[in-house]
């Protein structure tokens, strides 16, 4: 009996601890790959897991191979204890060849409509499409249509682009995905009023003439658009990601930090380093 009582108390303590809300955690891994700890679950967004310089460059930009920087730690550590993946959209700078190889084929992957077929072609067996909303493990996922560039209509080769709002008992956050700050994104941000926004920036654009999109047209958020988000949402913290790792992204973390300091936005826009964790 003396041995059983401490065991029972330990189980009760563990259950009580698990039921208490924990701080929402956001850890930048690299580029748009972010580990989110929410409602005692670990989500990984847009995994690019390749070693530096082992993936082809994005077309119509410079010839640097991707990723252009290393992971902050081994890919095994990135994938350890992950409960599910949120794939914002199936582009090679968001789900690369190494992810296709190393992510377990039975891993739960949330994705936008149409990307489930692409994942199944690669052998993934546990996809869950977010059409408008789903709930999983006490976490609500809402999907909003967004624009990857001005005038985007969801047609190939870009396809559709999505943003996501996650809610749980221990917090909520908005993930822009690859989007520009047009009326679609403004509407979804003002509707949800998130306390935190993971914002894909990098000012990605093509630099060479091509039949897809004219050079110089940005496909992710710019410094000016990040500042505009802070004005649109005065109580929101912006976590800026999607920089330094992909060859067509022109805005670096160093450049953005200088912009943030010049505009006195240090309390509004966070620019984490690879491996850094932000608490809320």
N, C-alpha and C positions, 0 to 999 in steps of 0.2 A: 504493500500500500504506500509505503514511504517513497518508493521509486515511481509509482504511478502518478501521484499528486503533482510533483514537479513537471512531469511530462504533459499533464493536462493543462497546467498553468502556462507552459511554454506555447502550447497550441493556441490557447485563448489569446495570449499576447501577440502571436503571429497574425491571427485573424484580425485582431483589433488594429494592429499596425497597418495591415493591408487595406483596411477600410478607411483609414485616415487619408485625407487628400494630401498629396505630395506636390512640391513645387514643379511646375512644368519646366522641362529642361530641353534646350536646343543646343546641339553640338554640331558645329560645322566640321565635316570631314574633308571635303574638297569640292570646289565648284558648286553644283546644286545638290550634292550628296550631303544630306543632313540627317543626323540621328535625333529623333524627337521622343522624349520620354513623357508620356501622357497617360493618366489614369492607370499607372502601374504597367503600362505596355510600352514596348520600344518599336517605333516605326523608323524605317529608313527610306528616305526619299531619293529618287533618281540616282541609283548607284552607278557610278563609273569607278571601276575597280582595277583598271589596267595599270601596269607599271609605266613610269614616265617614258614617253616617246615610242610606245609600242602600238598605237592605233593610228590610222590614217588621219591626215588633216581634214578639216571641214572644207568642202569645195569652195572655190572662188574667193579664197582668202590667201594668207601666206602659206608657205610650204612646211611650217613647223608641224611635226607629228604630235599627236595628242596621247595622253594628257601632257601638258607642258611643265607640270610640277609633280613631285612625288606625293603619295599618300603620307599622312602624318604618322601612320603606323601600319602594320601588315594588314592585308585584306581579311585575314582570318579574324583579326580583332574587330574589324568593321562589322563583319557578319555575325559575330558571337552574340548570342542571346537576343537576336532580332526576332520579333514576333510577326511582323508583316512588313511589306514594302508598299509604298505609295509611289506609283509611277505617274508623274504628271502628264507626260506624253512620250511616245516611243520615237525619240530621235537619238542618234549615236552619241551625242554629248550628254545624254540622260540615262541611257541604258546601253553600255558598250559591249564589245565582244567578250571582255573579261567577266562582266556581269552575267552574260548568257552562259558562260562556262562555269562560274563559281557559285552563283546563287543556286541553292538547292531547288530542284525541279518541282518539289512539292511545297515550296514556300508560298504562303498566302500573298498575292500581289493584287492590290487595288489599282484600277486603271480606268481610263475614260473609254467610252464606247468605240469599238473598232480596234483598239490596241490589244484586246483579249485574243483576237484571232492571230495577231502577230506573235504574241507570247506563246500561244499553243503550237504554232508552227515551229517554235524553238524548243518545244518539249515541256513547257511549264503546264502543270496540271491543276493548279489551285488559284485560278484568277477570279476576281470578283469585280464586276463592272459597276462604276458609280455613274448612273444615268443622271439623276438629280440629287439623290441622297441615299445613304445607307447608314446603319448603326451596327457597330461591332465592339464588343467588350466594353460597353458603356461609353463609347466614343461615337459621336455623330459626325459624319462626313457629308458636306454639301458641296456640289460641284457647280461652278459658274463658267459659262463660255467667256473666253477672252480672245484677244487678237494678238497674234505673234508679230504682226507688222501692220502699218496703216492699210486699211482696205482688205485685210485678210478675210477670206470667205470659207475657209475650211477645206478647200480643194487641195489635191496634191500639187507639188511635192511636200508642202508643209503639213497639210492635214489640219485637223481641228486643234485648238489650244484651250487649255482649261486652267482655272484657278480653283482653290479648295479652301473651305472653312471647316476647321475641326473644333468641336466643342466637347467638353467632358466636365465632371465635377471639380477637377483641379485646375481648370483653365481652358482658354480657347486661343486659337491663332489662325491666321489667314496665310495661305501660300499662293503667291501670285502665279507660279509657273513661269513659262516664257511668255511675257505679255507686255504690251505698251499701255500707257495710262490714257486710254480712250474712254468713251462713255460707258462701255461695258464694264471695264474694271472699276471706274469711279462708282457706278451704280452698285456693284457687288460689295465694294468697301464701305460705302455709306449705309447699305442695308445691314451689314453684319456688325459694323463698328468694333472691329477686333482690337484687343489690347496690344497684340503683337502681329507684325506682318513679316514673314520671311519673303524678301523681295529679290527676285532674280534680276540682277543688273549686269554690268559688264559692257553695256553699250555695244552688243554684238552686231556686226554688219559685214557685208561682203566688200572686198576691195577691188575686185576685178569684174569686168563686164561679163554678164551671164544672162541666160534666158529666164531666170527665176525671179530675181529681185535686184533693182538697180543698186550699184555701189553706194555706200554711205547711209542707206536707210536702216535705222536701228531696229533690232528684233527683240530687244529686252529693254528694261527700264534704264533711263538716262539719269545723270545726276540731277538735272532739273525736275524730272518726274518724281524722283525720290523726295526732293524738297517739297514738291506739290502734294505728295501724300501726307507729309507731316502737317501741312496747312489744312488739308481735307479732313484729317483725323487728329485733332489737337492732343488727344490723350493716348495716342498709339506710339509704341516703340517699333522702329523699322530695323530689322536684322538683314543687312545687305550680304548677299551671297552671289555665286555664279561669276567669279572673277579669277583671273590669273592662270586658269588651267586649260582653256580651250583656245585654239589658234585664231578664231574669228572674234574674240572678245577683246576690245581695245582699252576698256577702263580697268585699271589695276586697283588693288586695295589701297596702295600708297596714294594714288591719285584721288581716290574717293575720300580718304582720310584728310587729305589737304583741303578738299572741297568742304567737308563737314566742319573742319576747324575754321575755315574762312567765313562760312555762313553761320557759325556759332550754333551748330546743330548737334553737338556732342551728346546731349541728353536725349536726343530724338532718334538719331541714326547710329546703330552699332555696326562696326565692321570687324567681325571676329577673324582671328587667325585660324588656319587649319588645325583642328584638334581642340579648339577652344570651346568651352561650354558657357552658354548664357542662361541664367535662371530668371524665372518670372514668378 
